[in-house]
Amino acid sequence: MFRTSVCHLAIAAVLGTTMLTASAAQARETIIALSSAQSKAVLQEQVEQAIGHLLATLDAGEHARIVDATSLALVAEVEMPEGSEPVSPRRALQHNRKAVAKVGHFLNRAQVNAQHPGAIDMPGLLRFVRTHYPAPEEGADLIVFGHPVFAPANAPSQSMVGDRVPSDALVAAGPEISLYGTNALSGSLEGYDIYFGWSASDWSVSPAHRYAVERLWSVSVEAHGGSMAYQAPAETKAGRATLFDLAGEDAPDLSHKKPLDPAAPPKMRVFNPDTGQEWEAEAEAESPEVSVSPPQKVTANGVEVDNFSLFASKPHPRLGGVEVTTGIRYVPEDYPDRYLDAWCYFLVQHDGSQHRIRLGTKDWGTPVVVADLPSRARRAADITSDDVRAARAACQWPTP
């Protein structure tokens, strides 16, 4: 049933057009990433359109990959047969019968995620592709269909569920600190154009929230070295057709107008629903980066505390020009007598990259929890264990 359906739709996608001709020109590679956390019916529609797109755009001898964006695994490779004669869609499908069978197995394994249909590991997918499938000289397309809200079951503190969006610092950090981290990774997405089709269009609670999520994925792609060429809902066949129509050519490199700010506070930002009040709408229009909640500010000892997070810095005892920073998040009603949590870190530059070295955390009334810094992270930042120990001594932890 699956093979017949795929063959029929894929052939229909190219009937009436010229045959697929052999081409000596070197071409771009394509990766299509799909979610296995959705219904079989929806996934089949995506698969059929994806194969139709590949049959219509790949030249003889070129190949593409289909990837499970939920489990981060290769599903199948599709290859156009070599030859000097025009390649018919029927011949192309016959040449790829094993790949079609693998895609059928992938389809049968689909299991819907009730909370987030189409859930994918977008940060993991970007790392997976940059590590294993670097773009050729001619470039590559990464076409992704999935939910724009990342909800890792094993890391609720960094989940985007609850209208939360990671700050720029969590994107700029290393993977040992943040699930969204882009620093000190092997490979690169240089040469990649990313087309992200959302499997849902009703996920945002306000324009500010939607803006923040769109920007998150754009600056994340850029931090990996790629270019976000397209982001939009793709729940329907028409929405996916629009995406596929734009993919397949070398899109102009794009960069977000508000670039990544590694010095931002390392936290999950929370966005409130738009309640319809005029001042909220104006705040979102003027500053879409900020939640609709007005900032709360107090002054203590001449220091203004924004959103009840206070940062204090000391020079690193061993590394010139490096500051050891301690952040403390206070309870608004009990400020300055009580705080929620605190963290300590420092930033170093090495080989053109910024490395965030996390030193530890402390909750109210508990001892400091020292962060474990792997040796590979120290080597990447060109620091020693003595540098880390000296920095910990400069942390300014609150009491109790």
C-alpha positions as CSV (number, residue, x, y, z in Angstrom):
1,M,0.0,0.0,0.0
2,F,2.8,2.4,1.0
3,R,4.9,1.7,-2.1
4,T,1.9,2.1,-4.4
5,S,0.9,5.3,-2.8
6,V,4.4,6.8,-2.9
7,C,5.0,5.7,-6.4
8,H,1.8,7.1,-7.7
9,L,2.2,10.5,-6.0
10,A,5.9,10.9,-6.7
11,I,5.4,10.0,-10.4
12,A,2.4,12.4,-10.6
13,A,4.6,15.1,-9.2
14,V,6.8,15.0,-12.3
15,L,4.5,13.8,-15.0
16,G,4.0,16.5,-17.7
17,T,7.5,17.8,-17.1
18,T,10.7,17.0,-18.9
19,M,12.5,13.8,-18.0
20,L,15.2,13.9,-15.4
21,T,18.3,14.5,-17.5
22,A,21.9,13.5,-16.7
23,S,23.9,16.5,-15.8
24,A,27.7,16.9,-15.5
25,A,27.2,19.8,-13.2
26,Q,28.1,19.2,-9.6
27,A,25.0,19.8,-7.5
28,R,23.9,20.6,-4.0
29,E,23.1,17.8,-1.6
30,T,19.8,17.5,0.2
31,I,18.7,16.2,3.6
32,I,15.1,16.0,4.5
33,A,14.4,15.6,8.2
34,L,11.0,14.3,9.3
35,S,9.4,13.6,12.7
36,S,8.5,10.1,13.8
37,A,6.4,11.5,16.6
38,Q,3.3,12.1,14.5
39,S,0.5,10.2,13.0
40,K,1.2,7.8,10.2
41,A,-1.2,9.6,7.9
42,V,0.5,13.0,8.3
43,L,4.0,11.5,8.0
44,Q,3.0,9.7,4.8
45,E,1.8,13.0,3.2
46,Q,5.2,14.5,4.1
47,V,7.1,11.5,2.7
48,E,5.2,11.5,-0.6
49,Q,5.8,15.2,-1.1
50,A,9.5,14.8,-0.1
51,I,10.0,12.0,-2.6
52,G,8.2,13.9,-5.3
53,H,10.5,16.9,-4.6
54,L,13.6,14.7,-4.9
55,L,12.5,13.1,-8.1
56,A,11.8,16.5,-9.6
57,T,15.1,18.2,-8.5
58,L,17.9,15.6,-8.4
59,D,20.0,15.1,-11.4
60,A,21.5,11.8,-12.5
61,G,24.1,10.5,-10.1
62,E,23.0,12.9,-7.3
63,H,21.7,11.6,-3.9
64,A,19.8,12.8,-0.9
65,R,19.1,11.6,2.6
66,I,16.0,11.2,4.7
67,V,16.6,11.5,8.4
68,D,14.4,10.9,11.5
69,A,14.6,14.3,13.3
70,T,13.1,12.8,16.5
71,S,15.6,10.0,17.1
72,L,18.4,11.5,15.0
73,A,19.0,8.5,12.7
74,L,19.4,8.1,9.0
75,V,16.3,6.5,7.5
76,A,17.4,6.1,3.8
77,E,19.5,7.4,1.0
78,V,17.9,8.2,-2.3
79,E,20.1,8.2,-5.4
80,M,19.3,9.1,-9.0
81,P,20.7,6.4,-11.4
82,E,23.7,7.3,-13.6
83,G,23.4,7.4,-17.4
84,S,23.5,9.6,-20.4
85,E,19.9,9.1,-21.3
86,P,17.0,10.9,-19.5
87,V,15.9,9.3,-16.3
88,S,12.2,8.5,-16.0
89,P,10.5,8.7,-12.6
90,R,9.6,5.0,-12.8
91,R,13.2,4.1,-13.3
92,A,14.3,6.3,-10.5
93,L,11.9,4.7,-8.1
94,Q,12.9,1.2,-9.2
95,H,16.5,2.1,-8.7
96,N,15.7,3.2,-5.1
97,R,13.4,0.3,-4.2
98,K,15.5,-0.5,-1.1
99,A,15.3,3.1,0.1
100,V,11.6,3.2,-0.5
101,A,11.2,0.0,1.6
102,K,13.3,1.6,4.4
103,V,11.1,4.7,4.3
104,G,8.1,2.4,4.6
105,H,9.5,0.9,7.8
106,F,10.1,4.4,9.1
107,L,6.5,5.2,8.3
108,N,5.2,2.1,10.2
109,R,7.2,3.0,13.3
110,A,5.6,6.5,13.6
111,Q,4.0,7.1,17.0
112,V,2.2,10.4,17.7
113,N,3.4,12.6,20.6
114,A,0.0,13.7,22.0
115,Q,1.4,16.9,23.6
116,H,3.6,17.9,20.7
117,P,2.6,16.2,17.4
118,G,5.6,16.4,15.2
119,A,8.1,16.7,18.1
120,I,11.7,16.8,16.9
121,D,15.1,17.4,18.5
122,M,16.0,20.5,16.6
123,P,19.2,21.4,18.5
124,G,20.4,17.7,18.2
125,L,19.5,17.6,14.5
126,L,21.7,20.6,13.8
127,R,24.6,19.0,15.7
128,F,24.0,15.7,14.0
129,V,24.1,17.1,10.5
130,R,27.1,19.4,11.0
131,T,29.1,16.5,12.4
132,H,28.2,13.7,10.0
133,Y,27.2,15.4,6.7
134,P,29.3,18.5,6.0
135,A,28.1,20.4,2.9
136,P,30.0,19.8,-0.4
137,E,31.6,22.8,-2.1
138,E,28.4,23.4,-4.0
139,G,26.4,23.7,-0.8
140,A,23.4,21.7,0.7
141,D,19.8,22.1,1.7
142,L,18.5,20.9,5.1
143,I,14.7,20.6,4.9
144,V,13.0,20.1,8.3
145,F,9.4,19.4,9.2
146,G,8.5,19.4,12.9
147,H,7.2,21.2,16.0
148,P,9.1,24.5,16.7
149,V,8.8,24.0,20.5
150,F,11.6,21.7,21.7
151,A,10.4,19.6,24.7
152,P,13.2,17.2,25.9
153,A,11.7,14.7,28.3
154,N,15.0,14.2,30.1
155,A,15.8,17.8,30.7
156,P,12.7,19.7,31.9
157,S,14.8,22.6,33.1
158,Q,15.7,23.4,29.5
159,S,12.4,22.5,27.9
160,M,10.6,25.2,25.9
161,V,7.2,23.9,27.2
162,G,5.4,26.6,29.2
163,D,6.1,29.4,26.7
164,R,9.9,29.3,27.6
165,V,12.7,30.3,25.2
166,P,16.4,29.8,25.9
167,S,18.5,33.0,26.1
168,D,21.3,33.7,23.7
169,A,23.8,32.6,26.4
170,L,22.4,29.1,26.3
171,V,22.9,29.0,22.5
172,A,26.4,30.4,22.7
173,A,27.4,27.9,25.4
174,G,29.0,24.5,24.9
175,P,26.9,21.3,24.7
176,E,28.1,20.2,28.2
177,I,26.3,23.2,29.6
178,S,23.2,23.7,27.4
179,L,21.1,21.4,25.1
180,Y,21.0,24.4,22.7
181,G,24.8,24.9,22.9
182,T,26.7,25.6,19.6
183,N,30.2,26.2,20.9
184,A,33.3,23.8,20.6
185,L,31.5,21.3,18.4
186,S,33.1,19.3,15.5
187,G,32.1,20.0,12.0
188,S,30.0,23.0,10.7
189,L,26.8,23.8,8.8
190,E,28.7,26.1,6.5
191,G,27.2,25.9,3.1
192,Y,23.8,24.8,4.4
193,D,20.5,26.5,3.7
194,I,17.9,25.5,6.3
195,Y,14.2,25.4,5.4
196,F,12.1,24.8,8.6
197,G,8.4,24.0,8.1
198,W,6.4,24.0,11.4
199,S,4.1,21.1,12.0
200,A,1.8,23.4,14.1
201,S,0.8,27.0,13.7
202,D,-1.1,27.6,17.0
203,W,1.9,27.1,19.4
204,S,2.7,30.7,20.3
205,V,1.1,32.7,23.1
206,S,1.9,36.2,21.7
207,P,3.8,37.9,18.8
208,A,6.7,38.4,21.2
209,H,6.9,34.7,21.9
210,R,6.7,33.7,18.2
211,Y,9.4,36.3,17.4
212,A,11.7,34.9,20.1
213,V,11.3,31.3,18.8
214,E,11.8,32.2,15.2
215,R,14.9,34.2,16.2
216,L,16.1,31.3,18.4
217,W,16.3,28.9,15.5
218,S,17.7,31.5,13.1
219,V,20.6,32.5,15.4
220,S,21.2,28.9,16.3
221,V,21.6,27.9,12.7
222,E,23.9,30.9,12.2
223,A,26.0,29.9,15.2
224,H,26.5,26.5,13.6
225,G,27.7,28.2,10.4
226,G,24.5,27.9,8.3
227,S,21.8,30.2,7.0
228,M,18.1,30.0,7.9
229,A,16.4,30.4,4.5
230,Y,12.8,29.8,5.4
231,Q,10.6,29.4,8.5
232,A,6.8,29.1,8.3
233,P,3.9,26.8,9.1
234,A,3.8,23.7,7.0
235,E,0.8,21.8,8.4
236,T,-0.9,21.5,5.0
237,K,0.1,20.1,1.7
238,A,0.0,23.7,0.3
239,G,2.3,24.9,3.0
240,R,4.8,22.1,2.3
241,A,4.6,22.8,-1.4
242,T,5.6,26.4,-0.8
243,L,8.6,25.3,1.1
244,F,9.7,22.7,-1.5
245,D,9.2,25.2,-4.2
246,L,11.7,27.5,-2.6
247,A,14.2,24.8,-1.8
248,G,16.6,23.3,-4.3
249,E,18.5,26.4,-5.2
250,D,21.3,28.2,-3.5
251,A,19.4,30.7,-1.4
252,P,21.1,34.0,-0.5
253,D,22.9,33.8,2.9
254,L,20.7,35.4,5.6
255,S,21.5,36.6,9.0
256,H,19.1,37.7,11.7
257,K,19.0,41.5,12.2
258,K,19.4,41.0,15.9
259,P,22.5,38.8,16.1
260,L,23.4,36.4,18.9
261,D,24.4,38.0,22.2
262,P,26.7,35.6,24.2
263,A,26.7,38.0,27.2
264,A,23.0,37.6,27.8
265,P,22.0,36.1,31.2
266,P,22.0,32.2,31.0
267,K,18.4,31.4,31.6
268,M,15.1,30.3,30.1
269,R,13.0,33.3,29.3
270,V,9.3,33.1,30.0
271,F,6.6,34.7,27.8
272,N,3.2,35.6,29.0
273,P,0.0,35.4,26.9
274,D,-1.2,38.6,25.2
275,T,-4.2,39.6,27.3
276,G,-5.3,42.3,24.9
277,Q,-4.3,45.3,27.0
278,E,-3.0,48.2,24.9
279,W,0.2,48.7,26.8
280,E,1.2,45.1,26.2
281,A,0.6,45.4,22.5
282,E,2.7,48.5,22.4
283,A,5.5,46.9,24.4
284,E,5.6,44.0,22.0
285,A,5.7,46.2,18.9
286,E,8.5,48.4,20.3
287,S,10.6,45.6,21.8
288,P,9.7,42.1,20.6
289,E,12.7,40.6,22.5
290,V,11.0,41.3,25.9
291,S,8.2,39.5,27.6
292,V,4.9,41.4,27.8
293,S,5.4,41.6,31.6
294,P,6.8,45.0,32.6
295,P,10.4,44.7,34.1
296,Q,10.6,45.0,37.9
297,K,13.5,47.1,39.1
298,V,14.8,47.9,42.6
299,T,17.9,49.6,43.9
300,A,20.1,48.3,46.6
301,N,23.3,50.1,47.7
302,G,23.2,52.1,44.5
303,V,22.9,49.1,42.2
304,E,19.9,48.7,40.1
305,V,18.5,45.2,39.9
306,D,16.6,44.3,36.8
307,N,14.1,41.5,37.1
308,F,15.6,40.8,40.5
309,S,18.8,39.3,39.0
310,L,22.0,40.9,40.3
311,F,25.4,40.2,38.7
312,A,28.8,40.9,40.4
313,S,32.2,40.4,38.9
314,K,35.8,40.0,40.1
315,P,39.0,39.7,38.1
316,H,40.2,36.2,37.5
317,P,43.2,35.5,39.8
318,R,45.3,33.9,37.0
319,L,43.9,35.0,33.7
320,G,44.4,38.6,32.7
321,G,41.4,40.5,31.4
322,V,39.0,37.8,32.4
323,E,36.1,38.4,34.9
324,V,34.5,35.8,37.2
325,T,30.8,36.6,37.3
326,T,28.3,35.6,40.0
327,G,24.6,35.9,39.2
328,I,21.9,35.9,41.9
329,R,18.2,35.7,41.3
330,Y,16.1,37.2,44.2
331,V,12.6,36.6,45.4
332,P,10.9,39.9,44.5
333,E,8.7,40.1,47.6
334,D,11.6,39.3,50.0
335,Y,14.4,41.2,48.3
336,P,17.2,41.5,49.5
337,D,16.7,39.1,52.3
338,R,16.0,36.0,50.2
339,Y,17.2,34.7,46.9
340,L,16.1,31.8,44.7
341,D,19.4,30.6,43.1
342,A,22.8,31.7,42.1
343,W,25.4,30.7,39.5
344,C,29.1,31.5,38.8
345,Y,31.0,31.5,35.5
346,F,33.7,33.2,33.4
347,L,34.2,33.7,29.7
348,V,37.4,33.2,27.7
349,Q,38.3,33.7,24.1
350,H,40.4,31.1,22.2
351,D,40.9,30.4,18.5
352,G,38.2,32.9,17.6
353,S,35.5,31.4,19.8
354,Q,34.1,32.4,23.1
355,H,34.0,29.7,25.8
356,R,31.7,29.9,28.8
357,I,33.2,28.1,31.8
358,R,30.5,27.2,34.3
359,L,31.9,27.0,37.9
360,G,28.9,26.0,40.0
361,T,25.4,26.8,41.2
362,K,23.7,27.3,44.6
363,D,20.1,27.2,45.7
364,W,18.7,28.9,48.7
365,G,19.9,27.2,51.9
366,T,22.0,24.6,50.2
367,P,25.7,24.1,49.6
368,V,27.4,25.1,46.4
369,V,27.2,22.5,43.7
370,V,30.5,22.5,41.8
371,A,30.1,22.2,38.0
372,D,32.0,19.3,36.4
373,L,34.2,20.6,33.6
374,P,35.5,17.8,31.3
375,S,39.1,17.9,30.2
376,R,38.1,18.3,26.6
377,A,36.2,21.5,27.5
378,R,39.3,22.9,29.2
379,R,41.5,22.0,26.2
380,A,39.0,23.7,23.9
381,A,39.2,26.9,26.0
382,D,43.0,26.6,26.5
383,I,42.7,26.7,30.3
384,T,44.0,24.5,33.1
385,S,42.4,22.9,36.1
386,D,44.3,25.4,38.3
387,D,42.6,28.2,36.3
388,V,39.2,26.7,37.1
389,R,40.0,26.2,40.8
390,A,41.3,29.8,41.1
391,A,38.1,31.1,39.4
392,R,35.9,29.2,41.9
393,A,37.7,31.0,44.7
394,A,36.6,34.3,43.2
395,C,32.9,33.4,43.0
396,Q,30.8,35.6,45.3
397,W,28.2,33.2,46.6
398,P,25.2,34.5,48.7
399,T,24.3,33.2,52.1
400,P,22.8,31.1,53.5
